[in-house]
């Protein structure tokens, strides 16, 4: 029991733990928000103004096609952003905290 | 009929190869950790392929290609919806899930609550989703085999059931993971090849392909139509279901336990997103390719509601050889997904219901494995029976339904469990029950069942897809019920849960299971 209480203290007392939680939470919700806005923006156009997507922009391409593809691309980009930050910064923080409590 | 013989040969080669894998996996499956989670030894890259494989089911490949072939742009609405759920899983769910649970998502929902009631509710949530998804897949499999091999529908279902159960019973998660990986590679490979062949006929410029499609079928194929969404609210509801349903699918969530840590869990989702995104881009090309090179009339004429668009395109591009290969791969796809679903259903019955609830967490490894296998058999038999009973039902619709249910009963509870300090046992249970029951009821009262099936004049509930109401409702119910009667123990355990979810370390006094 004693060893546990001191473990808890060590983690909670480490300012890097709070930093990690805050940073991760903020990034997670920001990117979630971005994805929601992009995707539901697309759905809103499909729902309320589908004719916009039928406008020809060049040759046989309608506006809908690059927009749809942009939504798919956005999914890649946002995912990549998160993984990049998480694998570098967050993992480093986690390692440091775990080293610190040994 | 010679083209069908090639498909049958490919198909048998695949079956034999996967049975070989199952044999290899069986020798390695000694513990429940192996059976449910492949011993935690799958890498992020492998899991990414397995996840993608699980996701690129018959509905994705055949269904979307068919949808695009017949309606053009509309297919992209489903594709984008099915893809964008993955980033959400990555940002909010993958790491906490991996760190907090052992084999099932119920582990996470029940983490700081009273195990009994929450586990039972989670089991209900899991089974409702798994069983509806199974209906869609089994019916798809039966129809496909009947169309391709001319076998009787019931015989087809029995064959699928038998092979699938062999994978699960003997090979557990190790077998199903590797079958998914191989299938994913074959499917992606085949699809990429077909896309290249299609584009080569249009100077490798997709614009030419779209131009030809518009020329032949009219401009309407390049913009959203009214085929799949009947109004603004329906579109919104469908979007919600597709996006958040992914995060409520038990067999997908279960795959996060096959990797050793949160970093690998993260990589899994990255790779899965890449493969799945690529796949949807390709199915868009293939759909248009089929529309132009095969033609809507041929596709509709052969039956199956557009599902044959991709295989017919394969025949057009590569003759009987490619046709046989694609058919066999499509079929393998269904087999693999059905196996994964059965395994997650079995996990719910044995790990969540039997071991954790009925036996209070005390059961020997041997007993757990035995119960897991019995549960697999039960699920397998259910899958076969459901496939037979629901013959002729529209597959794409069943899958859409599944996503609605998953988005409403599993996703809200999981989110509240991970992020909201004041969740109580009653809150979690009522959220899941509301989500499951509410969705099923509103679907019955909606246009597809009440009007189309039961022949009433007007639907009592106007939307085809109830997710807008049921998902929101499940969140509200969970929150309100929790606030009505606080649960100190749950709120107090929140910080401990946060530590473990973030760092992966256990800091509670009692020994973890």
Contacts between the chains, C-beta under 8 A, distances in Angstrom:
chain1	res1	chain2	res2	distance
A	1	B	509	5.8
A	4	B	507	6.3
A	4	B	508	7.5
A	4	B	509	5.5
A	7	B	505	7.8
A	7	B	507	5.4
A	8	B	496	7.8
A	8	B	499	7.6
A	8	B	507	5.1
A	11	B	499	5.7
A	11	B	503	7.2
A	11	B	505	7.6
A	11	B	507	6.7
A	12	B	495	7.7
A	12	B	499	7.9
A	17	B	499	7.7
A	17	B	502	7.5
A	17	B	503	7.6
A	20	B	502	6.2
A	21	B	498	6.7
A	21	B	502	5.7
A	24	B	502	6.9
A	27	B	91	7.7
A	28	B	91	4.3
A	28	B	92	5.8
A	29	B	91	7.6
A	31	B	87	7.0
A	31	B	91	5.1
A	32	B	87	7.8
A	32	B	88	6.1
A	32	B	91	4.9
A	32	B	92	6.2
A	35	B	84	5.9
A	35	B	87	5.1
A	35	B	88	6.4
A	35	B	91	7.8
A	38	B	84	7.9
A	39	B	80	6.7
A	39	B	81	7.5
A	39	B	84	4.7
A	39	B	239	6.9
A	39	B	243	6.4
A	40	B	236	7.5
A	40	B	239	6.4
A	42	B	80	6.5
A	43	B	77	7.8
A	43	B	81	8.0
A	43	B	235	5.6
A	43	B	236	6.1
A	43	B	239	4.1
A	44	B	236	7.7
A	46	B	77	6.1
A	46	B	224	4.9
A	46	B	229	7.0
A	46	B	235	5.6
A	47	B	229	6.9
A	47	B	231	7.4
A	47	B	232	3.8
A	47	B	233	7.7
A	47	B	235	3.8
A	47	B	236	6.2
A	48	B	232	5.6
A	50	B	223	6.4
A	50	B	224	4.3
A	51	B	223	7.4
A	53	B	73	7.3
A	53	B	223	5.0
A	53	B	224	5.7
A	54	B	219	7.0
A	54	B	222	6.8
A	54	B	223	3.2
A	54	B	224	7.8
A	58	B	207	7.9
A	59	B	207	5.1
A	59	B	211	6.4
A	60	B	207	5.6
A	60	B	208	7.7
A	60	B	210	4.6
A	60	B	211	3.3
A	60	B	214	5.5
A	60	B	222	7.2
A	61	B	207	5.8
A	61	B	210	6.4
A	61	B	222	7.8
A	62	B	73	7.4
A	62	B	219	7.9
A	62	B	222	4.2
A	62	B	223	5.5
A	64	B	73	5.4
A	64	B	76	7.5
A	64	B	222	6.7
A	64	B	223	5.4
A	64	B	224	6.6
A	65	B	73	7.3
A	65	B	76	7.9
A	65	B	210	7.1
A	65	B	222	6.9
A	68	B	73	7.4
A	68	B	76	4.2
A	68	B	77	8.0
A	68	B	79	7.8
A	68	B	80	6.1
A	69	B	281	7.4
A	71	B	80	4.7
A	71	B	84	7.0
A	72	B	79	7.4
A	72	B	80	6.1
A	72	B	83	6.0
A	72	B	277	5.4
A	72	B	280	6.5
A	72	B	281	6.6
A	75	B	80	8.0
A	75	B	83	5.3
A	75	B	84	5.2
A	75	B	86	6.9
A	75	B	87	5.3
A	75	B	273	6.2
A	75	B	277	6.1
A	76	B	273	6.5
A	76	B	274	6.8
A	76	B	277	5.7
A	78	B	87	5.1
A	79	B	86	7.1
A	79	B	87	4.9
A	79	B	90	5.8
A	79	B	269	7.0
A	79	B	270	5.7
A	79	B	273	4.8
A	80	B	270	7.1
A	82	B	87	7.5
A	82	B	90	5.9
A	82	B	91	5.9
A	82	B	266	7.8
A	83	B	90	7.4
A	83	B	266	5.7
A	83	B	267	7.1
A	83	B	269	8.0
A	83	B	270	4.7
A	86	B	263	7.9
A	86	B	266	5.8
A	87	B	263	6.7
A	87	B	266	6.9
A	87	B	267	7.9
A	91	B	263	6.0
A	94	B	502	7.5
A	94	B	503	5.9
A	94	B	504	7.8
A	97	B	503	6.5
A	98	B	503	6.5
A	98	B	505	7.0
